[in-house]
């Protein structure tokens, strides 16, 4: 392979001792060799550094926990690559991942950034982890290739563009990659979702961690970012069917409570449930092919619950945005 583009692989780590070894092993097993690896340890309290020390990485210690946005920016400042490839410590790449990224930039000189897709299979085998990974994979595979956002977990960007925009906004402790993607999009840069570059996500979820991730780290900040940037696209997790599924889920919940008092509400329940299945039929058919009937039934219930608590997160996000906007306008009027 003609290795004429130098890649800087930047991996922020915070208590990632269980996965960072596999992540680094997969990177150094790449068939594309012209790269550097910069690991930014975000003040881990486990044995992450001991694991990382076994690999020929440039290691930077933050000294205190500063969050992934700031950690990635520090790694970028210390890098030399023409392309910056941001990779999370719980993701395993394939032998041709880096080569495919280089090829994508060469074949599409108009793009400034790209991000990849999760593989449909994951390492953790419990239901919540498998469900969430399947949902991520399916979402990536049916979304637009001309993206309006970015993914810091497995995303690459041209060095000059990254620094021209000021890097990741360190005010964000989550979804800083989404915010950067919106800035890229609004500035006229092209972002490419390459569905063929698929990596393994090793993140393990239980029910509580899944709810926290979806509400605190996704629904609330994503809502605020969309309102702030005024970008509303039917893509990724904000497709029309996903948006409609939220009120339908709440109507189903309300209707269930009415069944005790009004037997005739059963007809409305069947109608709403049928509509809910119709809205999400593509995902459920995909899960059925991959995991069978029993897993699909559990997926439907989990998906319904997911829309309920994500809807709560959306409402909190809207209220939080309005509150912050109000106090911001008040402070500006007083100056």
C-alpha positions as CSV (number, residue, x, y, z in Angstrom):
1,X,0.0,0.0,0.0
2,X,1.2,3.5,-0.8
3,X,1.5,4.9,2.7
4,X,1.9,8.6,1.9
5,X,-0.5,10.0,4.4
6,X,0.6,10.1,8.0
7,X,-2.1,9.4,10.5
8,X,-2.3,10.4,14.2
9,X,-4.4,8.1,16.2
10,X,-5.6,9.8,19.4
11,X,-7.0,7.7,22.2
12,X,-8.4,9.3,25.4
13,X,-8.5,6.9,28.3
14,X,-10.2,7.1,31.6
15,X,-10.3,3.9,33.6
16,X,-10.2,1.8,30.5
17,X,-7.9,-1.0,31.7
18,X,-10.4,-3.7,30.6
19,X,-10.5,-2.7,26.9
20,X,-7.6,-0.4,26.1
21,X,-5.2,-3.3,25.6
22,X,-7.4,-4.9,23.0
23,X,-7.9,-1.5,21.4
24,X,-4.2,-0.8,21.1
25,X,-3.4,-4.4,20.0
26,X,-5.8,-4.0,17.1
27,X,-4.3,-0.7,16.1
28,X,-0.8,-2.0,16.0
29,X,-1.9,-5.0,14.1
30,X,-2.9,-2.7,11.2
31,X,-1.7,-3.4,7.7
32,X,-1.2,0.4,7.3
33,X,1.9,1.3,9.2
34,X,2.5,5.0,8.8
35,X,0.9,6.3,11.9
36,X,1.5,7.4,15.5
37,X,-0.6,6.6,18.5
38,X,-1.1,9.2,21.2
39,X,-2.8,8.0,24.4
40,X,-4.1,10.7,26.7
41,X,-4.7,9.4,30.2
42,X,-7.4,11.5,31.8
43,X,-6.3,10.8,35.4
44,X,-7.3,7.2,35.4
45,X,-7.5,5.5,38.9
46,X,-7.2,2.0,37.6
47,X,-4.4,0.2,35.8
48,X,-4.9,1.8,32.4
49,X,-1.4,3.3,32.3
50,X,0.2,-0.1,33.1
51,X,-1.6,-1.6,30.1
52,X,-0.7,1.3,27.8
53,X,2.9,1.1,28.8
54,X,3.2,-2.2,27.0
55,X,2.7,-0.5,23.6
56,X,4.9,2.0,21.7
57,X,2.6,5.0,22.3
58,X,3.2,8.6,23.1
59,X,1.6,8.9,26.5
60,X,0.3,12.2,27.9
61,X,-1.1,12.5,31.5
62,X,-3.6,15.2,32.2
63,X,-3.0,15.3,35.9
64,X,-6.7,15.7,36.6
65,X,-9.9,14.6,35.0
66,X,-10.7,17.1,32.3
67,X,-13.1,15.1,30.1
68,X,-12.8,13.6,26.6
69,X,-13.1,16.9,24.7
70,X,-10.1,18.5,26.4
71,X,-8.2,15.2,26.4
72,X,-8.6,14.8,22.6
73,X,-7.6,18.4,22.1
74,X,-4.4,17.8,24.1
75,X,-3.7,14.7,22.0
76,X,-4.3,16.7,18.8
77,X,-1.9,19.5,19.9
78,X,0.9,16.8,20.4
79,X,0.2,15.1,17.1
80,X,2.0,15.3,13.7
81,X,-0.5,13.6,11.4
82,X,-2.1,15.1,8.3
83,X,-5.2,13.2,9.4
84,X,-6.3,13.0,13.0
85,X,-8.2,9.7,13.9
86,X,-9.9,9.9,17.2
87,X,-10.6,6.5,18.7
88,X,-12.2,5.5,22.0
89,X,-10.4,3.0,24.2
90,X,-13.3,0.5,24.1
91,X,-13.3,0.1,20.4
92,X,-11.4,-2.6,18.4
93,X,-10.4,-1.8,14.9
94,X,-9.7,-4.3,12.0
95,X,-6.4,-4.8,10.1
96,X,-7.6,-2.6,7.3
97,X,-9.4,0.2,9.3
98,X,-6.6,2.8,9.0
99,X,-6.0,1.9,5.3
100,X,-9.7,2.3,4.5
101,X,-9.7,5.7,6.2
102,X,-6.7,6.8,4.1
103,X,-8.4,5.4,1.0
104,X,-11.7,7.2,1.8
105,X,-9.9,10.6,2.0
106,X,-7.9,9.9,-1.2
107,X,-11.0,8.9,-3.1
108,X,-13.1,11.7,-1.8
109,X,-10.9,14.8,-1.7
110,X,-14.0,17.0,-1.0
111,X,-14.6,15.6,2.4
112,X,-13.0,17.1,5.5
113,X,-14.0,14.5,8.0
114,X,-15.5,11.0,8.3
115,X,-16.8,8.6,10.9
116,X,-17.3,4.9,10.8
117,X,-20.0,2.4,11.9
118,X,-20.2,-0.2,14.7
119,X,-20.2,-3.8,13.7
120,X,-23.4,-5.7,14.5
121,X,-21.5,-8.0,16.9
122,X,-20.0,-6.9,20.2
123,X,-17.9,-8.6,22.9
124,X,-20.2,-8.2,26.0
125,X,-23.0,-10.8,25.7
126,X,-25.6,-9.4,28.2
127,X,-28.9,-8.2,26.7
128,X,-28.5,-4.4,27.2
129,X,-25.1,-4.4,25.6
130,X,-26.1,-6.5,22.6
131,X,-29.4,-4.5,22.2
132,X,-27.6,-1.1,22.2
133,X,-24.9,-2.3,19.9
134,X,-27.4,-3.6,17.4
135,X,-29.3,-0.4,17.6
136,X,-26.2,1.7,16.9
137,X,-25.2,-0.6,14.0
138,X,-28.6,-0.5,12.4
139,X,-28.8,3.3,12.8
140,X,-25.4,3.9,11.2
141,X,-26.3,1.5,8.3
142,X,-29.5,3.3,7.3
143,X,-28.4,6.9,7.8
144,X,-27.2,9.4,5.2
145,X,-23.6,9.2,4.0
146,X,-23.5,13.0,3.8
147,X,-23.6,13.6,7.5
148,X,-24.2,16.7,9.5
149,X,-22.4,15.5,12.6
150,X,-19.3,13.7,13.8
151,X,-18.3,10.8,16.0
152,X,-15.3,11.1,18.3
153,X,-15.3,7.4,19.1
154,X,-14.1,6.5,15.6
155,X,-13.9,9.6,13.6
156,X,-11.1,11.1,11.4
157,X,-10.7,14.7,10.4
158,X,-8.2,16.7,8.4
159,X,-5.7,18.4,10.7
160,X,-6.0,21.9,9.2
161,X,-9.8,21.8,9.4
162,X,-9.8,20.6,13.0
163,X,-7.5,23.4,14.2
164,X,-9.2,26.0,12.0
165,X,-12.5,25.3,13.9
166,X,-10.8,25.3,17.3
167,X,-11.1,21.6,18.0
168,X,-13.6,20.2,20.4
169,X,-15.5,22.6,22.6
170,X,-14.2,21.8,26.1
171,X,-17.3,23.2,27.7
172,X,-19.0,19.9,26.7
173,X,-18.4,16.8,28.9
174,X,-20.5,14.7,26.5
175,X,-21.5,14.9,22.8
176,X,-18.6,17.2,22.1
177,X,-18.2,15.3,18.9
178,X,-21.8,16.0,17.9
179,X,-21.2,19.7,18.5
180,X,-18.0,19.7,16.5
181,X,-19.9,18.0,13.6
182,X,-22.6,20.6,13.6
183,X,-19.9,23.3,13.5
184,X,-18.3,21.5,10.5
185,X,-21.6,21.3,8.8
186,X,-22.5,24.9,9.4
187,X,-19.1,26.0,8.1
188,X,-19.7,24.2,4.8
189,X,-17.3,21.3,5.4
190,X,-18.3,17.8,4.1
191,X,-18.6,14.9,6.6
192,X,-18.8,11.4,5.3
193,X,-20.4,8.4,7.1
194,X,-18.5,5.5,5.8
195,X,-20.7,2.5,6.5
196,X,-18.2,0.0,5.2
197,X,-15.6,0.8,7.9
198,X,-17.0,-1.1,10.8
199,X,-15.4,-1.5,14.2
200,X,-16.2,-3.5,17.3
201,X,-17.6,-1.6,20.3
202,X,-16.8,-3.3,23.6
203,X,-18.8,-1.1,25.9
204,X,-20.8,-3.1,28.5
205,X,-24.1,-1.7,29.6
206,X,-26.6,-2.7,32.3
207,X,-30.0,-1.2,32.5
208,X,-29.0,1.7,34.8
209,X,-25.9,2.6,32.9
210,X,-27.9,2.5,29.6
211,X,-30.5,4.9,31.0
212,X,-27.9,7.2,32.3
213,X,-26.0,7.2,29.0
214,X,-29.1,7.7,26.9
215,X,-30.6,10.5,29.1
216,X,-27.7,12.3,30.7
217,X,-25.1,11.9,28.0
218,X,-27.3,11.9,24.9
219,X,-30.9,13.0,25.0
220,X,-30.4,16.1,27.2
221,X,-27.2,17.5,25.7
222,X,-28.2,16.6,22.1
223,X,-31.5,18.4,22.5
224,X,-29.7,21.5,23.7
225,X,-27.2,21.4,20.9
226,X,-29.8,21.0,18.2
227,X,-31.8,23.9,19.6
228,X,-28.7,26.1,20.0
229,X,-27.4,25.3,16.4
230,X,-30.9,25.2,14.9
231,X,-30.1,22.0,13.0
232,X,-33.0,19.5,12.7
233,X,-32.3,16.7,10.3
234,X,-34.1,13.4,9.8
235,X,-31.0,11.4,10.3
236,X,-29.2,9.1,12.8
237,X,-31.2,9.0,16.0
238,X,-33.4,11.9,15.0
239,X,-35.2,10.3,12.0
240,X,-38.9,11.0,11.7
241,X,-39.9,7.5,12.8
242,X,-37.7,7.9,16.0
243,X,-39.3,11.3,16.7
244,X,-42.8,10.0,16.2
245,X,-42.1,7.0,18.4
246,X,-41.7,9.1,21.5
247,X,-45.2,10.5,21.7
248,X,-46.7,7.1,20.6
249,X,-44.7,5.5,23.5
250,X,-46.2,7.9,26.0
251,X,-49.7,7.4,24.5
252,X,-49.2,3.6,24.9
253,X,-48.2,4.1,28.6
254,X,-51.3,6.3,29.2
255,X,-53.5,3.8,27.4
256,X,-52.3,0.9,29.5
257,X,-53.3,2.7,32.7
258,X,-56.8,3.3,31.1
259,X,-57.4,-0.4,30.4
260,X,-58.4,-1.0,34.0
261,X,-61.1,1.7,33.8
262,X,-62.2,1.5,30.2
263,X,-62.3,-1.9,28.5
264,X,-62.9,-0.4,25.1
265,X,-59.5,1.3,25.3
266,X,-58.1,-2.1,24.3
267,X,-58.9,-1.2,20.7
268,X,-56.9,2.0,20.9
269,X,-54.0,0.1,22.6
270,X,-53.9,-2.4,19.7
271,X,-54.0,0.5,17.2
272,X,-51.2,2.4,18.9
273,X,-49.1,-0.7,19.4
274,X,-49.5,-1.6,15.7
275,X,-48.4,1.9,14.8
276,X,-45.4,1.7,17.1
277,X,-44.3,-1.6,15.4
278,X,-44.8,0.0,12.0
279,X,-42.6,3.0,12.9
280,X,-39.8,0.7,14.0
281,X,-40.4,-2.3,11.7
282,X,-37.0,-2.0,10.0
283,X,-35.1,-2.3,13.2
284,X,-37.2,-5.2,14.5
285,X,-36.9,-7.1,11.3
286,X,-33.2,-6.7,11.4
287,X,-33.1,-7.9,15.0
288,X,-35.3,-10.9,14.1
289,X,-32.9,-11.9,11.4
290,X,-29.9,-11.6,13.7
291,X,-31.2,-12.8,17.1
292,X,-34.5,-14.6,16.6
293,X,-38.0,-14.2,18.1
294,X,-37.3,-14.2,21.8
295,X,-34.6,-11.5,21.6
296,X,-36.8,-9.4,19.3
297,X,-39.7,-9.5,21.8
298,X,-37.4,-8.2,24.5
299,X,-36.0,-5.7,22.1
300,X,-39.5,-4.3,21.4
301,X,-40.1,-3.8,25.1
302,X,-36.7,-2.3,25.7
303,X,-37.1,0.0,22.7
304,X,-40.4,1.2,24.0
305,X,-38.9,1.9,27.4
306,X,-36.0,3.6,25.6
307,X,-38.3,6.0,23.9
308,X,-40.0,6.8,27.2
309,X,-36.9,7.8,29.1
310,X,-35.4,9.5,26.1
311,X,-38.6,11.5,25.8
312,X,-38.1,12.6,29.4
313,X,-34.5,13.6,28.5
314,X,-35.8,15.6,25.5
315,X,-38.2,17.5,27.7
316,X,-35.5,18.2,30.3
317,X,-33.2,19.3,27.5
318,X,-35.7,21.8,26.1
319,X,-36.4,23.2,29.6
320,X,-32.7,23.5,30.4
321,X,-32.1,25.2,27.1
322,X,-34.9,27.7,27.7
323,X,-33.6,28.4,31.2
324,X,-30.1,29.0,30.0
325,X,-31.2,31.2,27.1
326,X,-33.3,33.2,29.5
327,X,-30.5,33.9,32.0
328,X,-28.1,34.5,29.1
329,X,-30.4,37.2,27.6
330,X,-30.9,38.7,31.1
331,X,-27.2,39.0,31.7
332,X,-26.6,40.5,28.2
333,X,-29.3,43.1,28.7
334,X,-27.7,44.2,32.0
335,X,-24.3,44.8,30.4
